[in-house]
Amino acid sequence: MNELCKKYRNQAYVGFLAYGAVTAIAMWAVLKYPLGIWRLPVALAPMVPALFIARSVVRLFSSGDELQIKIQMQSLAFAFVGTVLLTLAYGFLQMAGVPTANWVWVWPVMGTLLLIGKLVAKSRYQ
């Protein structure tokens, strides 16, 4: 992996840490003060590090060589299809009475599947 890829990967890691911290603080604040006038901007605060992560991921995808881009695309395809199937299945289960899930969980599901997809795709080329 070239230095540019490492740079963007490290930026994404910093973004993930910031996302986790900002999300925890925002959730705490919104739950503790549900009637505050500022609850909507605070609830959206985690979007700032999420945008930072998105920028890093897009740059990472575009900075690799052909093999790295192929691995990234295969892992992204795995994550996309897996997320579609899981959310679709859960939607059908909700019709059968399973409790409604919050949309905020779609990103962690997709991120986890992206990591699994990347490990699988990388194993094919090593």
MARTI-797311 format. One record per atom (N, C-alpha, C, O): residue in three letters; x, y, z; chain; atom name; residue number from 0. Coordinates in nm, 4 decimals. Each point is the difference from the previous one (the first is absolute). Layout:
<nodes>
ala_X_Y_Z_A_CA_NUM
...
</nodes>
This chain:
<nodes>
met_0.0855_-0.1168_0.0000_A_N_0
met_-0.0855_0.1168_0.0000_A_CA_0
met_0.0902_0.1232_0.0000_A_C_0
met_0.0909_0.0115_0.0822_A_O_0
asn_-0.1168_0.0797_-0.1745_A_N_1
asn_0.0865_0.1166_-0.0082_A_CA_1
asn_-0.0306_0.0992_0.1124_A_C_1
asn_-0.0991_-0.0133_0.0718_A_O_1
glu_0.1871_0.1130_-0.0587_A_N_2
glu_-0.0115_0.0957_0.1093_A_CA_2
glu_-0.1299_0.0802_-0.0054_A_C_2
glu_-0.0570_0.0335_0.1038_A_O_2
leu_0.0108_-0.0030_-0.2245_A_N_3
leu_-0.1243_0.0751_-0.0136_A_CA_3
leu_-0.1181_-0.0807_0.0545_A_C_3
leu_-0.0873_0.0545_0.0675_A_O_3
cys_0.0855_-0.1839_-0.0970_A_N_4
cys_-0.1062_-0.0866_0.0524_A_CA_4
cys_0.0043_-0.0050_0.1523_A_C_4
cys_-0.1041_0.0059_0.0655_A_O_4
lys_0.2240_-0.0168_-0.0091_A_N_5
lys_0.0136_-0.0027_0.1459_A_CA_5
lys_-0.0493_0.1306_0.0614_A_C_5
lys_-0.0634_0.0001_0.1055_A_O_5
lys_0.0929_0.1099_-0.1721_A_N_6
lys_-0.0433_0.1314_0.0496_A_CA_6
lys_-0.1524_0.0059_0.0068_A_C_6
lys_-0.0557_0.0408_0.1019_A_O_6
tyr_-0.0116_-0.0808_-0.2086_A_N_7
tyr_-0.1454_0.0067_-0.0030_A_CA_7
tyr_-0.0632_-0.1014_0.0947_A_C_7
tyr_-0.1036_0.0267_0.0608_A_O_7
arg_0.1661_-0.1420_-0.0488_A_N_8
arg_-0.0502_-0.1003_0.0941_A_CA_8
arg_0.0095_0.0524_0.1433_A_C_8
arg_-0.0933_-0.0164_0.0787_A_O_8
asn_0.2052_0.0790_-0.0452_A_N_9
asn_0.0157_0.0564_0.1338_A_CA_9
asn_-0.0986_0.1144_0.0241_A_C_9
asn_-0.0511_0.0148_0.1110_A_O_9
gln_0.0241_0.0658_-0.2134_A_N_10
gln_-0.1006_0.1054_0.0129_A_CA_10
gln_-0.1370_-0.0607_0.0279_A_C_10
gln_-0.0766_0.0532_0.0803_A_O_10
ala_0.0459_-0.1638_-0.1460_A_N_11
ala_-0.1288_-0.0663_0.0234_A_CA_11
ala_-0.0074_-0.0522_0.1432_A_C_11
ala_-0.1048_0.0103_0.0638_A_O_11
tyr_0.2150_-0.0665_-0.0119_A_N_12
tyr_0.0014_-0.0491_0.1381_A_CA_12
tyr_-0.0262_0.1137_0.0985_A_C_12
tyr_-0.0773_-0.0160_0.0944_A_O_12
val_0.1413_0.1300_-0.1163_A_N_13
val_-0.0231_0.1170_0.0850_A_CA_13
val_-0.1473_0.0414_-0.0101_A_C_13
val_-0.0628_0.0340_0.1003_A_O_13
gly_0.0094_-0.0371_-0.2212_A_N_14
gly_-0.1409_0.0324_-0.0199_A_CA_14
gly_-0.0923_-0.0946_0.0745_A_C_14
gly_-0.0999_0.0433_0.0574_A_O_14
phe_0.1323_-0.1734_-0.0575_A_N_15
phe_-0.0820_-0.0977_0.0717_A_CA_15
phe_0.0025_0.0259_0.1505_A_C_15
phe_-0.1029_-0.0088_0.0668_A_O_15
leu_0.2200_0.0405_-0.0145_A_N_16
leu_0.0092_0.0312_0.1430_A_CA_16
leu_-0.0812_0.1254_0.0332_A_C_16
leu_-0.0732_0.0036_0.0989_A_O_16
ala_0.0874_0.0985_-0.1828_A_N_17
ala_-0.0767_0.1234_0.0212_A_CA_17
ala_-0.1494_-0.0272_-0.0122_A_C_17
ala_-0.0796_0.0522_0.0780_A_O_17
tyr_0.0419_-0.1335_-0.1753_A_N_18
tyr_-0.1407_-0.0344_-0.0197_A_CA_18
tyr_-0.0570_-0.0667_0.1248_A_C_18
tyr_-0.1089_0.0347_0.0457_A_O_18
gly_0.1824_-0.1297_0.0083_A_N_19
gly_-0.0458_-0.0693_0.1207_A_CA_19
gly_-0.0156_0.0950_0.1174_A_C_19
gly_-0.0999_-0.0047_0.0718_A_O_19
ala_0.1989_0.0909_-0.0526_A_N_20
ala_-0.0060_0.0945_0.1117_A_CA_20
ala_-0.1133_0.1007_-0.0176_A_C_20
ala_-0.0762_0.0243_0.0937_A_O_20
val_0.0644_0.0339_-0.2120_A_N_21
val_-0.1044_0.0998_-0.0247_A_CA_21
val_-0.1378_-0.0645_0.0084_A_C_21
val_-0.0936_0.0608_0.0520_A_O_21
thr_0.0802_-0.1822_-0.1022_A_N_22
thr_-0.1285_-0.0697_0.0067_A_CA_22
thr_-0.0401_-0.0247_0.1447_A_C_22
thr_-0.1150_0.0235_0.0372_A_O_22
ala_0.2086_-0.0707_0.0452_A_N_23
ala_-0.0306_-0.0260_0.1412_A_CA_23
ala_-0.0421_0.1287_0.0709_A_C_23
ala_-0.0978_0.0005_0.0748_A_O_23
ile_0.1702_0.1070_-0.0978_A_N_24
ile_-0.0331_0.1275_0.0639_A_CA_24
ile_-0.1345_0.0520_-0.0494_A_C_24
ile_-0.0820_0.0460_0.0795_A_O_24
ala_0.0594_-0.0532_-0.2093_A_N_25
ala_-0.1265_0.0489_-0.0559_A_CA_25
ala_-0.1177_-0.0810_0.0519_A_C_25
ala_-0.1034_0.0569_0.0351_A_O_25
met_0.1174_-0.1889_-0.0296_A_N_26
met_-0.1085_-0.0838_0.0505_A_CA_26
met_-0.0290_0.0329_0.1458_A_C_26
met_-0.1161_0.0109_0.0395_A_O_26
trp_0.2205_0.0048_0.0402_A_N_27
trp_-0.0170_0.0339_0.1407_A_CA_27
trp_-0.0726_0.1337_0.0139_A_C_27
trp_-0.0947_0.0110_0.0778_A_O_27
ala_0.1383_0.0904_-0.1526_A_N_28
ala_-0.0589_0.1331_0.0109_A_CA_28
ala_-0.1460_0.0011_-0.0435_A_C_28
ala_-0.0840_0.0606_0.0664_A_O_28
val_0.0537_-0.1266_-0.1763_A_N_29
val_-0.1377_-0.0005_-0.0501_A_CA_29
val_-0.0919_-0.0773_0.0950_A_C_29
val_-0.1144_0.0400_0.0216_A_O_29
leu_0.1636_-0.1498_0.0349_A_N_30
leu_-0.0829_-0.0766_0.0942_A_CA_30
leu_-0.0163_0.0718_0.1342_A_C_30
leu_-0.1059_-0.0075_0.0623_A_O_30
lys_0.2098_0.0764_-0.0185_A_N_31
lys_-0.0059_0.0711_0.1286_A_CA_31
lys_-0.0860_0.1256_-0.0090_A_C_31
lys_-0.0710_0.0338_0.0947_A_O_31
tyr_0.0773_0.0350_-0.2078_A_N_32
tyr_-0.0750_0.1247_-0.0191_A_CA_32
tyr_-0.0876_-0.0104_-0.1255_A_C_32
tyr_0.0274_0.0674_-0.0993_A_O_32
pro_-0.1311_-0.1499_0.1022_A_N_33
pro_-0.0791_-0.0248_-0.1214_A_CA_33
pro_-0.0813_0.1193_-0.0492_A_C_33
pro_-0.0449_-0.0003_-0.1146_A_O_33
leu_0.0249_0.1012_0.1971_A_N_34
leu_-0.0825_0.1133_-0.0401_A_CA_34
leu_0.0825_0.1222_-0.0399_A_C_34
leu_-0.0563_0.1061_-0.0268_A_O_34
gly_0.1862_-0.1193_0.0227_A_N_35
gly_0.0845_0.1133_-0.0351_A_CA_35
gly_-0.0176_0.0430_-0.1451_A_C_35
gly_-0.0223_-0.0832_-0.0880_A_O_35
ile_0.0323_0.2122_0.0640_A_N_36
ile_-0.0159_0.0537_-0.1354_A_CA_36
ile_0.1147_-0.0448_-0.0915_A_C_36
ile_-0.0156_-0.0039_-0.1221_A_O_36
trp_0.1263_-0.0284_0.1793_A_N_37
trp_0.1207_-0.0371_-0.0743_A_CA_37
trp_0.0083_-0.1500_-0.0274_A_C_37
trp_0.1009_-0.0465_-0.0532_A_O_37
arg_-0.2051_-0.0313_0.0884_A_N_38
arg_0.0107_-0.1458_-0.0116_A_CA_38
arg_0.0204_-0.0481_-0.1439_A_C_38
arg_0.0670_-0.1010_-0.0217_A_O_38
leu_-0.1233_0.1713_-0.0769_A_N_39
leu_0.0177_-0.0439_-0.1393_A_CA_39
leu_0.1445_0.0194_-0.0470_A_C_39
leu_0.0575_-0.0935_-0.0559_A_O_39
pro_0.0036_0.2108_0.0762_A_N_40
pro_0.1411_0.0114_-0.0402_A_CA_40
pro_0.0917_-0.0954_0.0767_A_C_40
pro_0.0952_-0.0538_-0.0566_A_O_40
val_-0.1237_0.0331_0.1846_A_N_41
val_0.0825_-0.0921_0.0791_A_CA_41
val_-0.0170_-0.1429_-0.0513_A_C_41
val_0.0974_-0.0747_-0.0092_A_O_41
ala_-0.2203_0.0367_-0.0239_A_N_42
ala_-0.0243_-0.1348_-0.0527_A_CA_42
ala_0.0733_-0.0225_-0.1319_A_C_42
ala_0.0397_-0.1123_-0.0309_A_O_42
leu_-0.0218_0.2191_-0.0470_A_N_43
leu_0.0704_-0.0114_-0.1286_A_CA_43
leu_0.1515_0.0186_0.0123_A_C_43
leu_0.0713_-0.0160_-0.0991_A_O_43
ala_-0.0215_0.0489_0.2161_A_N_44
ala_0.1445_0.0229_0.0193_A_CA_44
ala_0.0871_-0.1169_-0.0471_A_C_44
ala_0.1072_0.0253_-0.0549_A_O_44
pro_-0.1472_-0.1524_0.0733_A_N_45
pro_0.0842_-0.1095_-0.0487_A_CA_45
pro_0.0192_-0.0013_-0.1519_A_C_45
pro_0.0872_-0.0706_-0.0506_A_O_45
met_-0.1668_0.1470_-0.0211_A_N_46
met_0.0170_0.0056_-0.1456_A_CA_46
met_0.1315_0.0671_-0.0403_A_C_46
met_0.0531_-0.0277_-0.1075_A_O_46
val_-0.0005_0.1155_0.1929_A_N_47
val_0.1262_0.0677_-0.0325_A_CA_47
val_0.1136_-0.1013_-0.0112_A_C_47
val_0.0665_-0.0033_-0.1035_A_O_47
pro_-0.0408_-0.0802_0.2058_A_N_48
pro_0.1040_-0.1013_-0.0195_A_CA_48
pro_-0.0382_-0.1050_-0.1045_A_C_48
pro_0.0883_-0.0582_-0.0630_A_O_48
ala_-0.2184_0.0328_0.0431_A_N_49
ala_-0.0412_-0.0949_-0.1035_A_CA_49
ala_0.0401_0.0511_-0.1379_A_C_49
ala_0.0437_-0.0778_-0.0848_A_O_49
leu_-0.0583_0.2067_0.0624_A_N_50
leu_0.0439_0.0586_-0.1279_A_CA_50
leu_0.1512_-0.0096_-0.0154_A_C_50
leu_0.0503_-0.0227_-0.1101_A_O_50
phe_0.0219_0.0397_0.2196_A_N_51
phe_0.1464_-0.0137_-0.0007_A_CA_51
phe_0.0389_-0.1432_-0.0385_A_C_51
phe_0.0927_-0.0213_-0.0781_A_O_51
ile_-0.1643_-0.0754_0.1337_A_N_52
ile_0.0255_-0.1408_-0.0332_A_CA_52
ile_-0.0294_-0.0247_-0.1471_A_C_52
ile_0.0789_-0.0645_-0.0692_A_O_52
ala_-0.1920_0.1154_0.0210_A_N_53
ala_-0.0376_-0.0199_-0.1401_A_CA_53
ala_0.1064_0.0559_-0.0931_A_C_53
ala_0.0372_-0.0643_-0.0982_A_O_53
arg_0.0117_0.1833_0.1288_A_N_54
arg_0.1055_0.0608_-0.0827_A_CA_54
arg_0.1255_-0.0877_-0.0017_A_C_54
arg_0.0608_-0.0202_-0.1051_A_O_54
ser_-0.0230_-0.0310_0.2207_A_N_55
ser_0.1184_-0.0858_0.0092_A_CA_55
ser_-0.0176_-0.1279_-0.0806_A_C_55
ser_0.0921_-0.0436_-0.0691_A_O_55
val_-0.2108_-0.0166_0.0780_A_N_56
val_-0.0258_-0.1257_-0.0717_A_CA_56
val_0.0039_0.0226_-0.1508_A_C_56
val_0.0589_-0.0793_-0.0735_A_O_56
val_-0.1213_0.1871_0.0277_A_N_57
val_0.0010_0.0292_-0.1439_A_CA_57
val_0.1429_0.0238_-0.0481_A_C_57
val_0.0387_-0.0484_-0.1064_A_O_57
arg_0.0384_0.1214_0.1831_A_N_58
arg_0.1400_0.0232_-0.0384_A_CA_58
arg_0.0810_-0.1294_0.0038_A_C_58
arg_0.0860_-0.0224_-0.0851_A_O_58
leu_-0.1132_-0.0613_0.1825_A_N_59
leu_0.0690_-0.1291_0.0087_A_CA_59
leu_-0.0297_-0.0838_-0.1232_A_C_59
leu_0.0905_-0.0601_-0.0579_A_O_59
phe_-0.2175_0.0559_0.0175_A_N_60
phe_-0.0378_-0.0774_-0.1174_A_CA_60
phe_0.0711_0.0504_-0.1246_A_C_60
phe_0.0381_-0.0798_-0.0856_A_O_60
ser_-0.0199_0.2078_0.0743_A_N_61
ser_0.0579_0.0558_-0.1223_A_CA_61
ser_0.1520_0.0052_0.0025_A_C_61
ser_0.0613_0.0312_-0.1021_A_O_61
ser_0.0014_-0.0608_0.2156_A_N_62
ser_0.1451_0.0135_0.0073_A_CA_62
ser_0.0750_-0.1313_-0.0148_A_C_62
ser_0.1229_-0.0001_-0.0075_A_O_62
gly_-0.1936_-0.1101_0.0032_A_N_63
gly_0.0673_-0.1293_-0.0060_A_CA_63
gly_0.0371_-0.0415_-0.1410_A_C_63
gly_-0.0380_0.0647_-0.0976_A_O_63
asp_0.1128_-0.1735_0.0884_A_N_64
asp_0.0301_-0.0557_-0.1311_A_CA_64
asp_-0.1193_-0.0863_-0.0440_A_C_64
asp_-0.1003_-0.0093_0.0707_A_O_64
glu_0.1125_-0.0533_-0.1879_A_N_65
glu_-0.1139_-0.0738_-0.0552_A_CA_65
glu_-0.0458_-0.1143_0.0906_A_C_65
glu_-0.1202_-0.0218_0.0151_A_O_65
leu_0.2133_-0.0506_0.0447_A_N_66
leu_-0.0368_-0.1105_0.0880_A_CA_66
leu_-0.0699_0.0517_0.1257_A_C_66
leu_-0.1010_-0.0561_0.0424_A_O_66
gln_0.1540_0.1617_0.0167_A_N_67
gln_-0.0635_0.0562_0.1198_A_CA_67
gln_-0.1407_0.0505_-0.0306_A_C_67
gln_-0.0917_-0.0198_0.0797_A_O_67
ile_0.0746_0.0839_-0.1930_A_N_68
ile_-0.1326_0.0491_-0.0388_A_CA_68
ile_-0.0948_-0.1180_-0.0228_A_C_68
ile_-0.1173_0.0063_0.0370_A_O_68
lys_0.1681_-0.1133_-0.0978_A_N_69
lys_-0.0835_-0.1186_-0.0216_A_CA_69
lys_-0.0437_-0.0604_0.1332_A_C_69
lys_-0.1161_-0.0379_0.0159_A_O_69
ile_0.2075_0.0288_0.0785_A_N_70
ile_-0.0326_-0.0525_0.1327_A_CA_70
ile_-0.1035_0.0895_0.0678_A_C_70
ile_-0.0964_-0.0486_0.0590_A_O_70
gln_0.1176_0.1787_-0.0683_A_N_71
gln_-0.0953_0.0946_0.0606_A_CA_71
gln_-0.1388_-0.0141_-0.0624_A_C_71
gln_-0.1008_0.0000_0.0707_A_O_71
met_0.0963_-0.0118_-0.2016_A_N_72
met_-0.1290_-0.0109_-0.0681_A_CA_72
met_-0.0703_-0.1317_0.0347_A_C_72
met_-0.1219_-0.0023_0.0171_A_O_72
gln_0.1974_-0.1064_-0.0067_A_N_73
gln_-0.0604_-0.1274_0.0382_A_CA_73
gln_-0.0539_0.0060_0.1431_A_C_73
gln_-0.1078_-0.0522_0.0286_A_O_73
ser_0.1833_0.1160_0.0607_A_N_74
ser_-0.0473_0.0104_0.1380_A_CA_74
ser_-0.1204_0.0928_0.0090_A_C_74
ser_-0.0912_-0.0251_0.0788_A_O_74
leu_0.0893_0.1313_-0.1578_A_N_75
leu_-0.1144_0.0904_-0.0022_A_CA_75
leu_-0.1239_-0.0701_-0.0561_A_C_75
leu_-0.1105_0.0184_0.0511_A_O_75
ala_0.1288_-0.0977_-0.1548_A_N_76
ala_-0.1124_-0.0751_-0.0567_A_CA_76
ala_-0.0552_-0.0988_0.1026_A_C_76
ala_-0.1215_-0.0141_0.0137_A_O_76
phe_0.2096_-0.0535_0.0576_A_N_77
phe_-0.0418_-0.0941_0.1048_A_CA_77
phe_-0.0801_0.0732_0.1074_A_C_77
phe_-0.1057_-0.0469_0.0422_A_O_77
ala_0.1565_0.1620_0.0018_A_N_78
ala_-0.0672_0.0773_0.1051_A_CA_78
ala_-0.1343_0.0535_-0.0479_A_C_78
ala_-0.0981_-0.0028_0.0743_A_O_78
phe_0.0932_0.0511_-0.1966_A_N_79
phe_-0.1246_0.0546_-0.0532_A_CA_79
phe_-0.1067_-0.1084_-0.0096_A_C_79
phe_-0.1112_0.0168_0.0499_A_O_79
val_0.1452_-0.1266_-0.1135_A_N_80
val_-0.0969_-0.1087_-0.0185_A_CA_80
val_-0.0401_-0.0600_0.1356_A_C_80
val_-0.1175_-0.0282_0.0235_A_O_80
gly_0.2148_0.0094_0.0642_A_N_81
gly_-0.0313_-0.0538_0.1322_A_CA_81
gly_-0.0921_0.0910_0.0792_A_C_81
gly_-0.0922_-0.0474_0.0664_A_O_81
thr_0.1165_0.1780_-0.0728_A_N_82
thr_-0.0847_0.0961_0.0704_A_CA_82
thr_-0.1405_0.0015_-0.0594_A_C_82
thr_-0.0988_0.0060_0.0732_A_O_82
val_0.0901_-0.0116_-0.2053_A_N_83
val_-0.1321_-0.0048_-0.0646_A_CA_83
val_-0.0762_-0.1225_0.0477_A_C_83
val_-0.1164_0.0109_0.0384_A_O_83
leu_0.1801_-0.1268_-0.0404_A_N_84
leu_-0.0691_-0.1231_0.0389_A_CA_84
leu_-0.0406_0.0005_0.1474_A_C_84
leu_-0.1102_-0.0424_0.0347_A_O_84
leu_0.2005_0.0909_0.0522_A_N_85
leu_-0.0328_0.0035_0.1428_A_CA_85
leu_-0.1116_0.0990_0.0304_A_C_85
leu_-0.0911_-0.0318_0.0765_A_O_85
thr_0.0964_0.1511_-0.1350_A_N_86
thr_-0.1044_0.0986_0.0275_A_CA_86
thr_-0.1334_-0.0433_-0.0607_A_C_86
thr_-0.1055_0.0225_0.0594_A_O_86
leu_0.1097_-0.0836_-0.1757_A_N_87
leu_-0.1223_-0.0503_-0.0618_A_CA_87
leu_-0.0617_-0.1104_0.0863_A_C_87
leu_-0.1204_0.0003_0.0254_A_O_87
ala_0.2029_-0.0936_0.0190_A_N_88
ala_-0.0500_-0.1085_0.0857_A_CA_88
ala_-0.0569_0.0563_0.1299_A_C_88
ala_-0.1049_-0.0451_0.0462_A_O_88
tyr_0.1728_0.1428_0.0128_A_N_89
tyr_-0.0495_0.0572_0.1247_A_CA_89
tyr_-0.1307_0.0756_-0.0232_A_C_89
tyr_-0.0888_-0.0014_0.0853_A_O_89
gly_0.0771_0.0667_-0.1998_A_N_90
gly_-0.1253_0.0671_-0.0342_A_CA_90
gly_-0.1156_-0.0980_-0.0064_A_C_90
gly_-0.1092_0.0297_0.0485_A_O_90
phe_0.1315_-0.1455_-0.1075_A_N_91
phe_-0.1042_-0.1022_-0.0051_A_CA_91
phe_-0.0308_-0.0546_0.1392_A_C_91
phe_-0.1155_-0.0276_0.0321_A_O_91
leu_0.2189_0.0123_0.0501_A_N_92
leu_-0.0218_-0.0468_0.1364_A_CA_92
leu_-0.0813_0.1005_0.0817_A_C_92
leu_-0.0775_-0.0391_0.0874_A_O_92
gln_0.0948_0.1669_-0.1154_A_N_93
gln_-0.0783_0.1017_0.0699_A_CA_93
gln_-0.1493_-0.0155_-0.0298_A_C_93
gln_-0.0844_0.0244_0.0862_A_O_93
met_0.0537_-0.0649_-0.2076_A_N_94
met_-0.1407_-0.0247_-0.0333_A_CA_94
met_-0.0556_-0.1163_0.0819_A_C_94
met_-0.1208_-0.0097_0.0215_A_O_94
ala_0.2108_-0.0791_0.0243_A_N_95
ala_-0.0422_-0.1145_0.0807_A_CA_95
ala_0.0049_0.0308_0.1490_A_C_95
ala_-0.0225_-0.0889_0.0821_A_O_95
gly_0.0517_0.2144_-0.0458_A_N_96
gly_-0.0053_0.0383_0.1404_A_CA_96
gly_0.1322_0.0221_0.0691_A_C_96
gly_0.0014_0.0335_0.1185_A_O_96
val_0.1105_-0.0507_-0.1878_A_N_97
val_0.1304_0.0274_0.0609_A_CA_97
val_0.0096_0.1509_0.0241_A_C_97
val_-0.0467_0.0780_-0.0830_A_O_97
pro_0.1061_-0.0353_0.1944_A_N_98
pro_0.0065_0.1437_0.0292_A_CA_98
pro_0.0717_0.0794_-0.1096_A_C_98
pro_0.0904_-0.0500_-0.0668_A_O_98
thr_-0.1331_0.1729_0.0511_A_N_99
thr_0.0595_0.0893_-0.0994_A_CA_99
thr_0.1431_0.0344_0.0400_A_C_99
thr_0.0271_0.0253_0.1174_A_O_99
ala_0.0638_-0.0242_-0.2130_A_N_100
ala_0.1394_0.0369_0.0241_A_CA_100
ala_0.0235_0.1436_-0.0450_A_C_100
ala_-0.0642_0.0490_-0.0929_A_O_100
asn_0.1557_0.0161_0.1594_A_N_101
asn_0.0372_0.1365_-0.0340_A_CA_101
asn_0.0932_-0.0027_-0.1215_A_C_101
asn_0.0869_-0.0864_-0.0108_A_O_101
trp_-0.1060_0.1809_-0.0791_A_N_102
trp_0.0823_0.0072_-0.1209_A_CA_102
trp_0.1475_0.0240_0.0293_A_C_102
trp_0.0847_-0.0284_-0.0847_A_O_102
val_-0.0534_0.0787_0.1999_A_N_103
val_0.1391_0.0293_0.0325_A_CA_103
val_0.0852_-0.1276_0.0005_A_C_103
val_0.1227_0.0076_-0.0067_A_O_103
trp_-0.1869_-0.1242_0.0144_A_N_104
trp_0.0733_-0.1262_0.0022_A_CA_104
trp_0.0383_-0.0509_-0.1385_A_C_104
trp_0.0753_-0.0968_-0.0109_A_O_104
val_-0.1253_0.1595_-0.0945_A_N_105
val_0.0347_-0.0439_-0.1360_A_CA_105
val_0.1494_0.0198_-0.0255_A_C_105
val_0.0651_-0.0878_-0.0565_A_O_105
trp_-0.0106_0.2018_0.0975_A_N_106
trp_0.1421_0.0280_-0.0246_A_CA_106
trp_0.0918_-0.0994_0.0713_A_C_106
trp_0.0920_-0.0513_-0.0637_A_O_106
pro_-0.1121_0.0214_0.1930_A_N_107
pro_0.0869_-0.1010_0.0615_A_CA_107
pro_-0.0100_-0.1369_-0.0674_A_C_107
pro_0.0997_-0.0713_-0.0113_A_O_107
val_-0.2202_0.0346_-0.0336_A_N_108
val_-0.0159_-0.1280_-0.0719_A_CA_108
val_0.0813_0.0035_-0.1288_A_C_108
val_0.0748_-0.0930_-0.0301_A_O_108
met_-0.0904_0.2023_-0.0460_A_N_109
met_0.0718_0.0096_-0.1265_A_CA_109
met_0.1517_0.0074_0.0229_A_C_109
met_0.0768_-0.0612_-0.0742_A_O_109
gly_-0.0343_0.1348_0.1754_A_N_110
gly_0.1432_0.0090_0.0309_A_CA_110
gly_0.0587_-0.1343_0.0384_A_C_110
gly_0.1108_-0.0343_-0.0412_A_O_110
thr_-0.1850_-0.0414_0.1201_A_N_111
thr_0.0461_-0.1338_0.0389_A_CA_111
thr_0.0089_-0.0923_-0.1213_A_C_111
thr_0.0969_-0.0742_-0.0161_A_O_111
leu_-0.1987_0.0800_-0.0680_A_N_112
leu_0.0033_-0.0827_-0.1213_A_CA_112
leu_0.1109_0.0442_-0.0951_A_C_112
leu_0.0586_-0.0827_-0.0699_A_O_112
leu_-0.0297_0.2126_0.0671_A_N_113
leu_0.1106_0.0498_-0.0826_A_CA_113
leu_0.1329_-0.0577_0.0489_A_C_113
leu_0.0838_-0.0406_-0.0805_A_O_113
leu_-0.0650_0.0371_0.2111_A_N_114
leu_0.1223_-0.0563_0.0571_A_CA_114
leu_0.0095_-0.1491_-0.0307_A_C_114
leu_0.1060_-0.0481_-0.0401_A_O_114
ile_-0.2146_-0.0249_0.0585_A_N_115
ile_-0.0004_-0.1439_-0.0309_A_CA_115
ile_0.0276_-0.0214_-0.1490_A_C_115
ile_0.0804_-0.0855_-0.0371_A_O_115
gly_-0.1473_0.1636_-0.0478_A_N_116
gly_0.0212_-0.0115_-0.1442_A_CA_116
gly_0.1437_0.0280_-0.0394_A_C_116
gly_0.0546_-0.0652_-0.0890_A_O_116
lys_0.0067_0.1627_0.1558_A_N_117
lys_0.1394_0.0321_-0.0324_A_CA_117
lys_0.0930_-0.1140_0.0414_A_C_117
lys_0.0935_-0.0338_-0.0727_A_O_117
leu_-0.1189_-0.0248_0.1884_A_N_118
leu_0.0828_-0.1130_0.0436_A_CA_118
leu_-0.0127_-0.1174_-0.0958_A_C_118
leu_0.0994_-0.0655_-0.0316_A_O_118
val_-0.2202_0.0385_-0.0144_A_N_119
val_-0.0224_-0.1092_-0.0945_A_CA_119
val_0.0675_0.0316_-0.1339_A_C_119
val_0.0692_-0.0848_-0.0564_A_O_119
ala_-0.0896_0.2078_0.0058_A_N_120
ala_0.0585_0.0375_-0.1294_A_CA_120
ala_0.1524_-0.0010_0.0051_A_C_120
ala_0.0651_-0.0451_-0.0943_A_O_120
lys_-0.0075_0.0951_0.2047_A_N_121
lys_0.1464_0.0000_0.0121_A_CA_121
lys_0.0566_-0.1409_0.0054_A_C_121
lys_0.1089_-0.0260_-0.0511_A_O_121
ser_-0.1838_-0.0653_0.1137_A_N_122
ser_0.0493_-0.1378_0.0113_A_CA_122
ser_0.0089_-0.0673_-0.1363_A_C_122
ser_0.0780_-0.0937_-0.0172_A_O_122
arg_-0.1558_0.1393_-0.0791_A_N_123
arg_0.0037_-0.0582_-0.1336_A_CA_123
arg_0.1286_0.0346_-0.0752_A_C_123
arg_0.0403_-0.0726_-0.0908_A_O_123
tyr_0.0228_0.1814_0.1280_A_N_124
tyr_0.1148_0.0501_-0.0761_A_CA_124
tyr_0.1306_-0.0120_0.0759_A_C_124
tyr_0.1012_0.0550_-0.0434_A_O_124
gln_-0.1007_-0.1249_0.1551_A_N_125
gln_0.1254_-0.0159_0.0752_A_CA_125
gln_0.0537_-0.1390_-0.0117_A_C_125
gln_0.1047_-0.0307_0.0570_A_O_125
</nodes>
